[in-house]
Amino acid sequence: MCIDYRKLNQKLVKDKFPLPLIEDVLDTLQEAKVYSTLDLRNGFFHVDVDKDCRKYTSFIVPDGQFEFNKVPFGLSTSPGVFQRYVSSIFRDLTRKGIVISYLDDLVIPAKDEKGHVVENGTTKPSTAKTQAVRKFPESTTIKQIQNFLGLTGYFRKYIKDYSTIAKPLSDLTRKENPFVFGTLQNAAFENLKNIMSEGPLLHIYKYRRRTELHTDACKQGYGAILLQEAEDGKLHPVYYMSKKTNTTEEK
C-alpha cells in the first residue's frame, strides 16, 4: 500500500543521509567474478516510526482510520531513513568490501566462491588455491602433512580416488605409525600437487538431467563418481567421493 503523502512531504524535515552512487557501486564490483544478491523483504517495514509521529501517517479506508507503526512507502524521508538503518547494520562489512547495500538490495561480491571459481556451468578450485598447493614445500613433520591434507582435502570432491591417493600421507598422522616420509609418501604428495595444478573441473548439478552414479572399491578404499549429461550429450563428473578403508574393512 502506498499513500499519497505529497502534502505531508512538504512539511517534513528531510533526512539527508545519502544513497550510494551507482558509479561507486560499479567500481567496487569491477574485480568480482561471483555475485550473491539479496532482497530485504518488506524493507521499510523493519524500521519503527516514532510513536509521537505515527499520527501523521494516518490514512482512511472503508474499514476505518489507521496509522503506520513502521516506515511507510510514499514518505520523502523513507529512503534516507532506511538507507541509514541498513548502512548502520552492515557498516563493518561494507568497509571491508564484503557487502554493498542500496536500499533493500544487498550485493555480496567475490573474486571466487570460497576458493572455487564458478563459470559457464562448472566449478574449479581458484588459481590462488591451486598455486598454494603447487608451491607447498616438501613436508618433514606431521603438522605439515596435516596442513597439506587440510588444503587438498577441501577440494577432494574434484579428485577421483582422493582418499586412496592420500592414504600414504594420512597414515603418517596416526599416532601408532612412525613418521617416515619415504618414496611412497613422496609419490602421493607429488601426485596430489600435480592433480591440483591441472585445475580439476566439475560440472554443476542440474535437476532433471540424466544422472549416473558409478561406484568402485578395493582393499585400500572405496569411491564413487556422480556423472550428469551436459548440453553436449556427454556424461561429465559432478562430484567425486572417496574414503579409505579402516583396519577392519581391509580384512
C-alpha positions in Angstrom: 0.0 0.0 0.0 1.3 3.5 -0.9 -0.4 6.6 0.5 -0.4 10.0 -1.2 1.8 11.9 1.3 2.6 14.8 -1.0 1.2 17.5 1.4 2.9 15.8 4.4 6.2 15.6 2.5 6.1 19.4 2.1 6.3 19.7 5.9 8.8 17.0 6.6 12.4 17.7 7.6 14.4 15.7 5.0 16.8 13.0 6.1 19.9 13.9 4.2 21.6 10.5 4.6 22.9 9.9 1.0 22.1 6.9 -1.1 25.2 5.1 -2.6 26.2 6.4 -6.1 25.7 3.7 -8.7 29.1 4.6 -10.2 30.8 3.9 -6.9 29.0 0.5 -6.6 30.1 -0.5 -10.1 33.7 0.5 -9.3 33.5 -1.8 -6.2 32.3 -4.7 -8.4 34.9 -4.5 -11.1 37.2 -7.3 -9.8 34.4 -9.6 -8.7 33.6 -12.8 -10.6 30.8 -14.1 -8.4 27.9 -12.1 -7.0 25.3 -13.0 -4.4 22.2 -10.7 -4.3 19.8 -10.5 -1.5 16.5 -8.6 -1.4 15.3 -7.4 2.1 11.7 -8.5 2.2 9.3 -5.6 3.2 12.4 -3.5 3.7 10.8 -0.2 5.1 8.6 -2.2 7.4 11.6 -3.2 9.5 12.0 0.4 10.7 9.8 1.8 13.5 8.1 5.1 13.2 8.4 7.2 16.4 5.3 6.9 18.5 4.7 10.7 18.6 4.9 10.8 14.8 2.6 7.9 13.9 -0.5 10.1 13.8 0.9 12.0 10.8 1.0 8.8 8.8 -2.7 8.1 9.3 -5.0 7.3 6.4 -8.7 6.4 5.9 -10.1 3.4 4.2 -13.6 1.9 4.1 -12.8 -0.1 7.3 -11.7 2.9 9.3 -8.7 5.1 10.0 -5.3 3.6 10.5 -1.7 4.8 11.1 1.6 3.2 10.4 3.8 1.7 13.1 6.6 1.1 10.6 8.1 3.3 8.0 5.6 3.5 5.0 6.1 3.9 1.3 5.4 7.4 -0.1 7.2 9.5 2.6 10.1 11.5 1.1 12.2 10.6 4.2 11.7 6.9 3.9 14.6 6.1 1.5 17.1 8.1 3.5 15.9 6.7 6.9 16.0 3.1 5.6 19.4 3.5 4.0 20.8 4.9 7.3 19.3 1.9 9.1 20.8 -0.7 6.7 24.1 1.1 6.5 24.4 1.0 10.3 23.8 -2.7 10.4 26.3 -3.6 7.7 28.8 -0.8 8.4 31.8 -3.1 9.2 31.1 -5.5 6.3 30.7 -2.5 3.9 34.0 -1.0 5.0 35.7 -4.3 4.3 34.1 -4.5 0.8 32.2 -7.7 1.7 28.7 -6.2 1.4 27.3 -3.4 -0.8 23.8 -2.1 0.3 21.4 0.0 -1.8 18.1 0.4 0.0 16.6 -3.1 0.2 19.1 -4.6 -2.2 22.4 -6.2 -0.9 25.2 -7.4 -3.2 28.0 -9.7 -1.9 30.8 -9.7 -4.5 33.6 -12.2 -4.5 36.6 -13.0 -6.7 35.7 -16.6 -6.3 33.3 -18.8 -4.3 35.3 -19.6 -1.1 38.2 -20.9 -3.1 36.1 -22.0 -6.0 35.7 -20.4 -9.4 32.2 -20.7 -10.9 31.7 -20.1 -14.6 29.8 -21.5 -17.6 28.0 -24.1 -15.5 31.2 -25.5 -14.0 33.3 -25.1 -10.8 37.0 -25.4 -10.2 39.5 -24.5 -7.5 40.6 -20.9 -7.7 44.1 -20.1 -9.1 45.2 -18.9 -5.6 44.3 -22.3 -4.1 46.0 -24.3 -6.9 49.1 -22.2 -6.6 49.1 -22.7 -2.8 49.1 -26.5 -3.4 51.7 -26.4 -6.1 54.1 -24.3 -4.0 53.6 -26.3 -0.8 57.1 -27.3 0.4 58.1 -30.9 1.0 56.7 -31.9 4.4 59.0 -33.1 7.1 56.7 -33.0 10.1 53.2 -34.4 11.0 51.9 -30.8 11.3 53.0 -30.0 7.7 51.3 -33.2 6.5 48.1 -32.3 8.3 48.2 -28.8 6.7 48.7 -30.2 3.3 45.9 -32.7 3.7 43.7 -29.9 5.0 44.4 -27.8 2.0 43.9 -30.5 -0.6 41.1 -32.2 1.3 39.0 -29.1 1.0 38.9 -29.9 -2.8 38.6 -33.6 -2.5 35.3 -33.6 -4.4 37.4 -32.6 -7.5 39.8 -35.5 -7.2 39.0 -39.1 -8.2 40.0 -41.6 -5.5 41.4 -38.8 -3.3 41.4 -40.9 -0.1 43.3 -43.8 -1.8 45.8 -41.4 -3.3 46.3 -39.6 0.0 46.4 -42.7 2.2 50.2 -42.9 2.4 50.1 -39.4 3.8 47.1 -39.7 6.1 48.6 -42.9 7.6 51.5 -40.8 8.8 49.2 -38.7 11.0 48.2 -41.8 13.0 49.9 -41.9 16.4 50.8 -45.6 16.2 52.7 -45.1 12.9 56.3 -43.9 12.8 56.8 -40.8 10.8 58.8 -41.8 7.7 58.4 -39.7 4.6 59.6 -42.2 2.0 59.2 -42.9 -1.6 55.5 -43.9 -1.3 54.6 -40.8 0.7 56.5 -38.5 -1.7 54.7 -40.1 -4.7 51.3 -39.4 -3.1 52.4 -35.8 -2.2 53.5 -35.1 -5.8 50.5 -36.8 -7.3 48.1 -34.6 -5.4 50.1 -31.5 -6.3 50.0 -32.4 -10.0 46.3 -33.1 -10.0 45.5 -29.8 -8.3 47.9 -28.0 -10.6 46.0 -29.2 -13.7 42.9 -27.3 -12.5 40.4 -30.1 -12.0 36.9 -29.1 -13.1 33.4 -30.3 -12.2 30.0 -29.5 -13.8 27.3 -28.0 -11.6 24.5 -30.4 -10.8 21.2 -29.7 -12.6 17.8 -31.2 -11.9 16.1 -33.3 -14.5 19.3 -34.1 -16.3 20.2 -37.8 -16.9 22.4 -38.7 -13.9 24.5 -41.8 -13.2 26.3 -42.9 -10.0 29.4 -45.1 -10.6 31.0 -46.9 -7.6 34.1 -48.9 -7.0 36.0 -50.4 -4.1 39.3 -52.1 -3.3 41.2 -53.1 -0.2 42.7 -49.6 0.2 39.4 -47.7 -0.1 36.2 -47.1 -2.0 34.8 -44.3 -4.0 32.0 -43.0 -6.3 31.6 -40.6 -9.2 28.4 -38.7 -9.8 28.0 -38.1 -13.5 25.5 -36.0 -15.4 24.7 -35.5 -19.0 25.5 -32.0 -20.3 24.4 -30.0 -23.3 27.0 -31.8 -25.5 25.2 -35.1 -24.7 28.2 -36.5 -22.8 28.5 -37.5 -19.2 30.6 -35.2 -17.1 31.7 -35.5 -13.4 29.7 -33.5 -10.9 31.2 -34.9 -7.7 33.9 -37.4 -6.6 33.5 -39.2 -3.3 36.1 -41.4 -1.7 37.1 -42.9 1.7 40.0 -45.0 2.7 39.2 -48.3 4.4 40.0 -48.8 8.1 41.8 -51.8 9.6 38.6 -53.9 9.9 37.3 -53.1 6.4 40.7 -54.0 4.9 40.1 -57.6 6.1 
